[in-house]
Amino acid sequence: MPQQEFAPGLQVQGFKPPLNLKDFKLVAFDMDSTLINIESVDEIADAVGRKEEVAAITEAAMRGEIADYKESLRRRVALLEGVTVADMEQVYTGRVQLNPGAETLVQACKAAGMKILLVSGGFTFFTDRIRDKLGIDYTRSNVLEIRSGPNCGELTGRMVDQPWGDICDGEEKRKMLLETCAQLGISPQQAIAVGDGANDLPMMEVAGLSVAFHAKPKVRAQAMVAINSGGLDRLLEVMA
């Protein structure tokens, strides 16, 4: 079914608005370029003069032009070697902003009794702060390895394996959404998934409502709601 223009900059397909927000029990958000305004790995790379190189890989991965997301992330993180924790703190304080409408949408979902999940191919250094800022219930993201001893406080260019696995890619996002639904005793059809890149498609495909926010063409085309202009809170325009 082709997308229909519901309002300027807002397209829908596969359903007739409005939906009832109270019919959903969970909303899962991507972080980079969805909840926040930057691709954090690109901005971290800027500290060591490698932003252009890293950003080119990120763009290709988000457009779905790189089949192996995990390998693409390992390549990008390897280029972060030597970045300091202080550099990352400067990225967070100086460059990270919530995208327009993010706080409004999260608060509306909470008011409707929904739980909030943040699943990111980014890093705990940022997701933990966004979690605390917005009062998010669950998160999954990647851990950057930091040197101890000589040159302590610098990134090694590697990530740390976690109990659930090595890297939060698209399949891990999908798995986390399904596990969270099971934990809450709800159907995936009662979940909303919001993202912008190809690695968000696996979780969007299993959710009851998929939302593309200023997304790559491949993601826009497959989403049930595509927000192409304005803030995240435009999702509320298709909700009763």
N, C-alpha and C positions, 0 to 999 in steps of 0.2 A: 504494500500500500504506500503510495507516494506521500511525502509530507505535505501538510496543509498549513498555510499561513494563518495562525490563530490571531495574532496581533503583530504589528511591525517588529521584526527582529525576534519573533517567537513562533516556532513551528511545532506541530504535533502530528503524530501518525499512530494508527493502531488503536485509538480510543477517541471517545467524544468527551471533551471537558464539560463540566468540571468533575474531577475526582474528589473524594472526601479524604482529607489528610488523616483523619482518625482511623481510616481503614488500614493505614500502614503503621508498623511497629518499630521499624529500623530504617535509618538512612545511612548509607556508606558514602563517604567522600574521599576522592583523591585529594592530595594536598597541593603539589606544585602546579601553578597556573589554574587551579580550581578554587581551593579555599584561600590560597595566597597568590600574590601577584608575580612571583618569580619562579624560575626553575632553579632550585637551590644549588644543584650540582654545578650549573654554569657559573653562578655568582661566586661560589667557593673557588672555582678554577681561576677566576679573575685575579685572585690574590697572588697567584704564581704566574700570571701572564699567559694562561692557557685557555681563556674563556672561549675564544673563537673556535679552537679545535674541539673542545668539549661540547660546545653548543651545537656544532654541526652534527655530532653523533646523536645528541639528544633529539634534535629536530627530526632526524631520520627515524629514530626509534619511535617517537611519538606519532609520526605519520604512518607507521606500520611498514616501513621500508627495510627494517632490520629484523630478521626472523628470530634471532636469539637475543632476547632482551637481557638475559643475565650476562652474556658475554659483552654486550654493549655497555652495561653498567660497570663491569669489571674494568673495561678499557678506560672508561671515564674516571673511575676512582683511582686507577693507577696514575693518572695524570695529576691527581691531587696531592701526591707525595710532597711533603715539605710544608703544606699549609698548616698553620698553627690554629690552636683552639681560639686564640685571640682574634685571628683573621675571621673565623666563623662567627664569633660573637659580633664582630663589626658588620658582617653580612646580615645577621639577624636584626641588630638594632638600627642599621642604616638603610637596609634595602627591603626587608620583609614587611609587607602590609597585607592585611586581610583584603580580599577582593570585595568590591561593593556588594552589599546585600548578604554577605556571608553570615554575619552575626544575626541579622534579622531572620534569615531562614533557619539557622540553628535554633534560635530561641522559639520560633514558631513550631518547629518540630518537637522540641521539648514540651512546649505547652500542650501539644496534642498527645503527649504521653509516649513519644517515640524515644528510642535509644539512638545514640550517635556513635558511628564507627569511622575511624580515620585509617585508611589503608594507602600506603605510599611507597613508591619506589625510591623515595628520598630517605632521609636519615633521622634517627632518633633525636639528634641534636636539635632539630627543628620541630619534629612532630610532638615531642614532649612539651615544648613551649606552647605550641598551638593547642594541644590537648588541654593544658592548664588554663590558657586564655579563654577558651570557649566552653570549658566544662565538658569535654568529650569523654564518653564512657569507655571506649575500647580503641586501641591503636595497634597497628602492625607496620613496621618499617625496618630499615637496615641500620646496622651499627658500624660506624667507621672505626677502624683500629687506630689507636693513638700510642705513640712510642712512650715507653718509660725509660728511665736511665738517661744516657746522653741524648740530647735533642728531645727530651721529654716534652710533651705537649704538641708534637708535630704528628700529622697524619702519615701513616706508613704507605698509603696507596692500596691498602687492602681493607676488606670488611671482615667482621667477626661473625662466625656461624652462631646461630641461636637455636634454642631447643626445638623450634618448629621447622628449621631448615636454614639455608644459606642466604637466599636473596628473595625479597618480596617483589616478585614479578607479576604479570597478569594472572597466571594460574594461582599464585599464592593469594592474590586479592580475592579471586573467586572462592578459593577454599576458605579464607577467613570469613567472608560474607556468609557462606553456607554454615560454617561452624558456629558463628554468632547467632544465626537464626535457630539452629538446633539447640544452642544453650538457652535461648529465650523461649523455646517451645513454640516457634512461629514458622509459617511457611515462607520460603523465599519470595512468594508472590506478595507478601506483606512488607517487602523491603524495597527501598528506593536506592539506586546507585547513580552517583554523580561523578563525571569525569570529563577529561578533554583529550586524552591520548589513546593510542592503540592498546596500550597495556591495561586500559580500563575496560576494554570490551568484554573480556571473560566474565567479570562480575556484573556488567550491565546486561549481559545475555541471560543470566539466571535470576535477575531481580524482577519484581512485578512491574516496576517503572524505571526506565532508563532515561537519564538526563545528560545531554551533552552541553557543556558550558564553554562558549567561545572555542569550540573544539576543532580538531583536525577534520578534513572532509570525510574521511572514512568513518569517523566516530559520529559526526553529525548525521550522516546518511542512515545509520543504523539505530539511532536513539529514538525513543518515543516522544521525547521533548527535546528540542534544540533551542537553547538560549543563545542567540547570535549577537544580541546587543543588550546593554543594560546589565544589571547585577543578578547575583544568584537568587535573590528574593523574587525574581520574576516567575520562578516556579510556582509561587503562591497564586499567580494569575489563573492557573489551570486547576486550582484547588478550591473546594468549597469549605 
